[in-house]
Amino acid sequence: MLKILVKSVSYGDLLDMMYLAKDGTITQRRIKVLQVGEVSFRAYCYLRGTKRTFIIDNVLALVPVSQKERDVI
């Protein structure tokens, strides 16, 4: 998981993420990772339209967004 985050910062890739929130809800978000730390990372969240901090352990899945999908949005 950490490798994908670090790689996406280097290449500026967009990621689709399944995330477990503090209240136990699961959300799907499209993000652009800006900075990666040891326990958390900063990313621009397209769902909320702002920069957010996410806890790495709460990430359930990460999938790179293909170029075709980027062109649609």
N, CA, C and O of each residue as an XYZ file, in Angstrom:
292
protein
N       0.826     -1.186      0.000
C       0.000      0.000      0.000
C       0.876      1.258      0.000
O       0.630      2.195     -0.760
N       1.881      1.268      0.844
C       2.780      2.417      0.947
C       3.510      2.663     -0.366
O       3.703      3.812     -0.762
N       3.919      1.585     -1.048
C       4.616      1.720     -2.331
C       3.748      2.419     -3.368
O       4.229      3.271     -4.116
N       2.472      2.059     -3.411
C       1.550      2.676     -4.364
C       1.402      4.170     -4.077
O       1.370      4.983     -5.000
N       1.312      4.525     -2.804
C       1.181      5.932     -2.424
C       2.413      6.732     -2.822
O       2.298      7.813     -3.399
N       3.588      6.201     -2.515
C       4.842      6.898     -2.840
C       4.996      7.034     -4.352
O       5.403      8.086     -4.844
N       4.674      5.978     -5.083
C       4.782      6.000     -6.545
C       3.822      7.027     -7.149
O       4.173      7.725     -8.100
N       2.621      7.116     -6.600
C       1.645      8.061     -7.144
C       2.072      9.511     -6.921
O       1.734     10.382     -7.723
N       2.806      9.780     -5.846
C       3.342     11.124     -5.622
C       4.372     11.442     -6.704
O       4.365     12.537     -7.267
N       5.248     10.494     -6.991
C       6.312     10.699     -7.973
C       5.767     10.961     -9.372
O       6.266     11.828    -10.090
N       4.734     10.199     -9.755
C       4.206     10.290    -11.117
C       2.959     11.168    -11.238
O       2.497     11.422    -12.350
N       2.414     11.629    -10.130
C       1.224     12.465    -10.165
C      -0.033     11.710    -10.566
O      -0.962     12.295    -11.124
N      -0.066     10.407    -10.282
C      -1.201      9.569    -10.656
C      -2.420      9.848     -9.774
O      -2.294     10.204     -8.603
N      -3.584      9.677    -10.363
C      -4.832      9.694     -9.591
C      -5.111      8.277     -9.135
O      -4.798      7.316     -9.838
N      -5.701      8.148     -7.954
C      -6.030      6.837     -7.406
C      -7.498      6.804     -6.992
O      -8.042      7.799     -6.514
N      -8.126      5.655     -7.181
C      -9.429      5.401     -6.584
C      -9.170      4.653     -5.289
O      -8.413      3.682     -5.268
N      -9.796      5.102     -4.207
C      -9.504      4.553     -2.892
C     -10.800      4.172     -2.182
O     -11.788      4.905     -2.235
N     -10.785      3.035     -1.527
C     -11.844      2.645     -0.599
C     -11.280      2.948      0.784
O     -10.197      2.477      1.131
N     -12.013      3.734      1.577
C     -11.493      4.227      2.846
C     -12.496      4.001      3.971
O     -13.695      4.234      3.812
N     -11.985      3.547      5.101
C     -12.786      3.339      6.301
C     -12.678      4.583      7.182
O     -11.609      4.880      7.715
N     -13.774      5.301      7.333
C     -13.787      6.533      8.120
C     -13.820      6.227      9.621
O     -14.029      5.085     10.030
N     -13.609      7.261     10.425
C     -13.609      7.117     11.887
C     -14.924      6.534     12.405
O     -14.928      5.742     13.348
N     -16.033      6.927     11.787
C     -17.345      6.473     12.254
C     -17.733      5.090     11.729
O     -18.836      4.611     11.994
N     -16.831      4.453     10.989
C     -17.079      3.097     10.507
C     -17.676      3.009      9.115
O     -17.865      1.909      8.596
N     -17.976      4.142      8.503
C     -18.519      4.113      7.147
C     -17.394      3.923      6.133
O     -16.259      4.351      6.344
N     -17.740      3.278      5.042
C     -16.767      3.050      3.970
C     -17.141      3.961      2.807
O     -18.289      3.984      2.362
N     -16.147      4.714      2.319
C     -16.387      5.614      1.192
C     -15.422      5.299      0.062
O     -14.311      4.813      0.279
N     -15.879      5.591     -1.156
C     -15.003      5.483     -2.321
C     -14.642      6.902     -2.724
O     -15.513      7.756     -2.893
N     -13.343      7.143     -2.876
C     -12.870      8.488     -3.194
C     -11.853      8.439     -4.320
O     -11.109      7.468     -4.459
N     -11.829      9.490     -5.116
C     -10.763      9.660     -6.109
C      -9.819     10.702     -5.513
O     -10.242     11.789     -5.119
N      -8.543     10.354     -5.454
C      -7.571     11.229     -4.794
C      -6.323     11.432     -5.645
O      -6.019     10.643     -6.540
N      -5.609     12.514     -5.338
C      -4.275     12.760     -5.873
C      -3.376     12.955     -4.662
O      -3.519     13.931     -3.926
N      -2.450     12.027     -4.457
C      -1.592     12.045     -3.274
C      -0.569     13.166     -3.394
O       0.085     13.315     -4.426
N      -0.437     13.952     -2.333
C       0.477     15.088     -2.317
C       1.718     14.829     -1.472
O       2.813     15.272     -1.819
N       1.549     14.110     -0.360
C       2.648     13.895      0.582
C       2.364     12.630      1.387
O       1.229     12.386      1.798
N       3.409     11.826      1.607
C       3.250     10.576      2.344
C       4.130     10.605      3.583
O       5.321     10.903      3.503
N       3.529     10.291      4.741
C       4.255     10.186      5.996
C       4.309      8.735      6.443
O       4.000      7.833      5.665
N       4.699      8.505      7.684
C       4.813      7.139      8.203
C       3.448      6.521      8.509
O       3.232      5.336      8.254
N       2.527      7.322      9.057
C       1.219      6.799      9.447
C       0.065      7.383      8.638
O      -1.023      6.809      8.598
N       0.300      8.509      8.002
C      -0.771      9.162      7.260
C      -0.228      9.775      5.970
O       0.980      9.813      5.735
N      -1.158     10.252      5.145
C      -0.755     10.935      3.916
C      -1.740     12.052      3.604
O      -2.905     11.993      3.999
N      -1.264     13.074      2.888
C      -2.084     14.203      2.448
C      -2.442     13.968      0.999
O      -1.610     13.531      0.204
N      -3.674     14.259      0.663
C      -4.124     14.088     -0.710
C      -5.241     15.072     -1.010
O      -5.961     15.520     -0.118
N      -5.366     15.399     -2.297
C      -6.528     16.173     -2.720
C      -7.650     15.178     -2.955
O      -7.492     14.236     -3.733
N      -8.771     15.373     -2.296
C      -9.921     14.481     -2.405
C     -10.944     15.125     -3.346
O     -11.482     16.191     -3.048
N     -11.207     14.475     -4.480
C     -12.157     15.006     -5.450
C     -13.595     14.881     -4.954
O     -14.457     15.634     -5.408
N     -13.878     13.964     -4.047
C     -15.214     13.821     -3.473
C     -15.567     15.054     -2.635
O     -16.664     15.599     -2.761
N     -14.650     15.485     -1.791
C     -14.876     16.636     -0.910
C     -14.416     17.959     -1.525
O     -14.831     19.028     -1.079
N     -13.552     17.887     -2.557
C     -13.077     19.093     -3.217
C     -12.075     19.883     -2.403
O     -12.007     21.107     -2.519
N     -11.289     19.194     -1.571
C     -10.308     19.858     -0.716
C      -9.176     18.899     -0.361
O      -9.275     17.693     -0.591
N      -8.105     19.446      0.201
C      -6.998     18.607      0.676
C      -7.404     17.967      1.995
O      -7.981     18.616      2.867
N      -7.093     16.679      2.123
C      -7.453     15.926      3.325
C      -6.265     15.113      3.801
O      -5.347     14.834      3.031
N      -6.282     14.732      5.078
C      -5.282     13.837      5.640
C      -5.959     12.496      5.899
O      -7.015     12.436      6.528
N      -5.339     11.418      5.407
C      -5.880     10.079      5.553
C      -4.906      9.210      6.337
O      -3.692      9.375      6.218
N      -5.425      8.293      7.131
C      -4.599      7.348      7.880
C      -4.372      6.126      6.987
O      -5.326      5.542      6.472
N      -3.114      5.747      6.807
C      -2.766      4.659      5.896
C      -3.441      3.350      6.295
O      -3.889      2.599      5.429
N      -3.519      3.070      7.585
C      -4.134      1.816      8.050
C      -5.629      1.736      7.747
O      -6.193      0.642      7.749
N      -6.281      2.867      7.486
C      -7.711      2.874      7.187
C      -8.012      2.726      5.689
O      -9.177      2.668      5.295
N      -6.979      2.665      4.869
C      -7.172      2.476      3.434
C      -7.436      0.997      3.185
O      -6.624      0.144      3.542
N      -8.578      0.701      2.570
C      -8.953     -0.679      2.296
C      -8.454     -1.141      0.935
O      -8.092     -2.307      0.773
N      -8.430     -0.238     -0.053
C      -7.977     -0.582     -1.401
C      -7.557      0.677     -2.144
O      -8.113      1.757     -1.941
N      -6.554      0.511     -3.016
C      -6.090      1.590     -3.894
C      -5.972      1.042     -5.304
O      -5.400     -0.027     -5.515
N      -6.515      1.777     -6.273
C      -6.429      1.369     -7.671
C      -6.062      2.592     -8.497
O      -6.748      3.611     -8.420
N      -4.985      2.513     -9.291
C      -4.638      3.639    -10.168
C      -5.739      3.876    -11.200
O      -6.336      2.926    -11.708
N      -6.000      5.128    -11.502
C      -7.004      5.499    -12.500
C      -6.345      5.460    -13.868
O      -5.290      6.060    -14.072
N      -6.965      4.758    -14.800
C      -6.394      4.646    -16.151
C      -6.543      5.962    -16.892
O      -7.364      6.798    -16.516
N      -5.761      6.151    -17.934
C      -5.800      7.377    -18.726
C      -7.169      7.593    -19.351
O      -7.621      8.735    -19.443
N      -7.846      6.529    -19.784
C      -9.172      6.654    -20.388
C     -10.155      7.254    -19.392
O     -10.943      8.133    -19.743
N     -10.108      6.779    -18.149
C     -11.016      7.295    -17.129
C     -10.709      8.750    -16.810
O     -11.624      9.528    -16.540
N      -9.439      9.130    -16.836
C      -9.056     10.508    -16.569
C      -9.658     11.440    -17.608
O     -10.111     12.534    -17.274
N      -9.666     11.013    -18.871
C     -10.168     11.847    -19.949
C     -11.674     12.076    -19.844
O     -12.174     13.109    -20.288
N     -12.389     11.134    -19.266
C     -13.837     11.246    -19.125
C     -14.199     12.291    -18.090
O     -15.160     13.040    -18.265
N     -13.439     12.340    -17.022
C     -13.751     13.268    -15.916
C     -13.141     14.582    -16.114
O     -13.306     15.472    -15.280
